[in-house]
């Protein structure tokens, strides 16, 4: 199966952002550590541990630091991202839009942070990932979901301009794919960032390669209208933007 044209664009942008990713991905790093800590509390069996869509390896690094002596296989479709990993890391360049690799053993841990929403049919892929786990294996996932960036959506409606924010999967749609007896934890967390202007508010997205949208870009005049009519400002005029992140722990 060939990747969709949009996924090709996504990988190209992540390739370009690889060298500066870690300097700007504070939220992604925080979520990766939170997910790794939840995995440790849940308990993970010995065997093959894999970080899907590893990027620069933030989740794999957190898992390895919380489990000294363990190695996590790091998989990503961006060669530039993988080139920045330590020499002794086990990396695999793999396009996750084509499914998962054929391992010689079923993984006891599949972990993924800020990856699934970039892939086609996230609900279907989540089902596939569950089926590839070893018996009693753990799938740990973090991703932004529908409800993310409410200020952006509200402001676009108020100003009468298109909202070009990336569409995210809904929590309900994701949960429908998971057998109830296998769902160990579901938690939604919110993170709000602030900045004095709309370009600066969205700059971290562009710097980490996450500014890609399947929609055509807005003309400059619409961006100006959007900033002027932004729906959520602090008393000092700072613009606010809220992420909604879904955390899932699933047993195989």
C-alpha positions in Angstrom: 0.0 0.0 0.0 1.5 3.3 -1.0 1.2 6.2 1.5 -1.3 9.0 0.7 0.1 12.2 -0.8 -0.7 14.0 2.4 1.3 11.5 4.5 4.3 12.0 2.1 4.0 15.8 2.8 3.9 15.1 6.5 7.1 13.0 6.5 8.9 15.7 4.3 8.0 18.4 6.9 9.3 16.2 9.8 12.5 15.5 7.9 13.0 19.2 7.6 12.3 19.8 11.2 14.5 17.0 12.6 17.4 19.1 13.8 15.3 21.6 15.7 12.5 19.3 16.9 13.7 18.8 20.5 14.3 22.5 21.1 10.6 23.3 20.3 8.7 20.1 21.3 8.3 20.8 25.1 4.7 19.6 25.1 5.5 16.4 23.2 8.4 15.7 25.7 6.1 16.2 28.7 3.5 13.9 27.3 6.1 11.2 26.4 7.3 11.2 30.0 3.8 11.0 31.4 3.0 8.1 29.1 6.2 6.3 30.0 5.5 6.7 33.7 2.0 5.3 33.3 3.5 2.3 31.5 5.9 1.7 34.4 3.0 1.7 36.9 1.0 -0.7 34.8 3.9 -3.1 34.4 5.4 -4.4 31.2 6.6 -8.0 30.6 10.1 -8.7 29.3 10.4 -9.1 25.5 10.3 -6.7 22.5 9.4 -3.1 23.4 8.7 -0.8 20.4 8.2 3.0 20.1 6.0 3.6 17.0 6.5 6.9 15.3 9.5 7.6 17.6 10.5 10.9 16.0 13.7 12.0 17.9 13.1 9.2 20.5 11.6 11.1 23.4 9.3 8.3 24.4 11.9 5.6 23.9 14.4 7.6 26.0 11.8 8.0 28.8 11.0 4.3 28.8 14.7 3.3 28.9 15.5 5.7 31.7 12.6 4.5 33.8 13.7 0.8 33.1 17.5 0.8 33.3 19.0 -1.9 31.1 16.1 -2.1 28.7 16.3 -1.3 25.0 13.3 0.1 23.0 13.2 -0.4 19.3 12.6 3.0 17.6 10.5 3.0 14.4 9.7 6.0 12.2 9.1 7.0 8.6 11.4 10.0 8.8 15.0 9.1 8.1 16.2 12.5 9.2 14.6 12.0 12.7 16.2 8.6 13.0 19.7 9.9 12.2 19.7 11.9 15.4 19.3 8.8 17.7 22.3 7.5 19.7 24.6 5.1 17.8 23.7 2.2 20.1 19.9 2.7 19.6 18.0 0.1 17.7 16.2 2.0 15.0 14.1 1.0 12.0 13.1 3.2 9.1 9.5 2.0 8.4 6.4 3.6 6.9 3.7 3.0 9.4 1.0 3.8 6.8 1.8 0.3 5.4 1.2 -1.5 8.8 3.6 -2.9 11.3 6.9 -4.7 10.6 7.0 -8.5 10.8 8.9 -9.2 14.0 10.3 -12.6 15.0 8.4 -12.2 18.3 5.2 -10.5 19.2 5.9 -7.2 21.1 5.1 -7.0 24.8 5.0 -3.2 24.5 3.8 -1.1 21.7 4.1 2.6 22.7 3.3 5.6 20.6 3.1 9.4 21.4 1.9 12.1 18.9 2.0 9.7 16.0 -1.4 8.0 15.4 -3.3 11.1 14.4 -0.9 11.6 11.4 -1.7 8.1 10.0 -4.7 7.2 7.8 -7.7 5.6 9.6 -6.4 5.9 13.2 -9.2 3.8 14.6 -8.4 0.9 12.2 -4.7 1.1 12.9 -5.4 1.0 16.7 -7.2 -2.3 16.2 -4.3 -3.7 14.2 -1.8 -2.6 16.8 -3.8 -4.3 19.6 -3.9 -7.6 17.6 -0.1 -7.6 17.1 0.6 -7.6 20.9 1.9 -10.6 22.7 -0.7 -12.2 25.1 -1.0 -9.7 28.1 1.2 -7.2 26.2 0.6 -3.5 26.6 -0.3 -0.9 24.1 0.3 2.7 25.3 -0.9 5.6 23.1 -1.0 9.4 23.5 -2.4 11.6 20.8 -4.3 14.9 20.3 -8.0 14.3 19.8 -11.1 16.2 18.7 -11.7 19.1 21.1 -8.1 20.2 20.6 -7.5 23.9 19.8 -11.1 25.1 20.7 -10.0 28.8 20.6 -8.8 28.4 17.0 -12.1 26.8 15.9 -14.2 29.4 17.8 -12.2 32.3 16.5 -12.5 31.1 12.9 -16.3 30.8 13.2 -16.5 34.2 14.8 -14.4 35.8 12.1 -16.0 34.0 9.2 -12.7 32.3 8.0 -11.8 28.7 7.4 -10.2 26.8 10.3 -7.1 25.2 9.0 -6.2 23.3 12.2 -5.5 19.6 11.6 -8.6 17.5 12.1 -8.1 15.0 15.0 -9.8 11.7 15.7 -12.6 11.6 18.3 -12.1 9.8 21.6 -15.4 8.0 21.1 -14.4 6.6 17.7 -11.1 5.4 19.2 -12.8 3.8 22.2 -15.2 1.9 20.0 -12.3 -0.1 18.6 -11.1 -1.3 22.0 -12.7 -4.3 23.7 -13.9 -3.1 27.1 -12.1 -5.9 29.0 -8.8 -4.9 27.4 -9.0 -1.2 28.2 -6.8 -0.5 31.3 -6.9 3.3 31.3 -8.4 6.2 29.4 -7.6 9.7 30.4 -7.9 13.1 28.7 -5.5 15.9 29.7 -5.4 19.5 28.6 -2.4 21.8 28.1 -2.7 25.5 27.4 0.0 27.5 25.8 0.1 31.3 25.5 1.8 33.9 23.2 1.5 37.6 22.4 0.6 37.0 18.7 -1.0 34.3 16.5 2.2 33.7 14.4 4.2 33.1 17.6 1.4 31.0 19.1 1.5 28.6 16.1 5.3 28.8 15.5 6.1 25.7 17.7 3.9 23.6 15.4 5.8 24.7 12.3 9.2 24.4 14.0 8.6 20.7 14.8 7.1 19.9 11.4 3.6 19.6 12.7 2.1 22.6 10.8 1.0 20.5 7.9 -2.8 20.4 7.2 -4.7 18.7 4.4 -6.5 22.0 3.8 -5.2 24.8 1.7 -3.5 27.7 3.6 -5.3 30.8 4.6 -4.5 34.1 2.8 -2.7 36.7 5.0 -5.8 38.9 5.3 -7.7 36.0 7.0 -4.8 35.3 9.4 -5.0 39.0 10.4 -8.7 38.8 10.9 -8.2 35.6 13.0 -5.7 37.3 15.3 -7.9 40.4 15.8 -10.9 38.3 16.7 -9.1 35.6 18.8 -11.6 34.2 21.3 -9.4 33.6 24.3 -7.0 36.2 25.7 -5.5 36.7 29.1 -5.7 40.1 30.9 -2.3 41.0 29.5 -3.4 40.4 25.9 -1.7 37.0 25.5 -3.5 34.6 23.2 -4.3 31.2 24.6 -4.4 27.8 22.7 -5.4 24.5 24.4 -4.3 21.0 23.4 -6.5 18.1 24.4 -4.5 14.8 24.6 -5.9 11.3 24.9 -3.9 8.8 26.9 -4.8 5.1 26.5 -3.4 1.9 28.1 -4.7 -1.3 26.5 -3.8 -4.9 27.2 -3.5 -7.6 24.5 
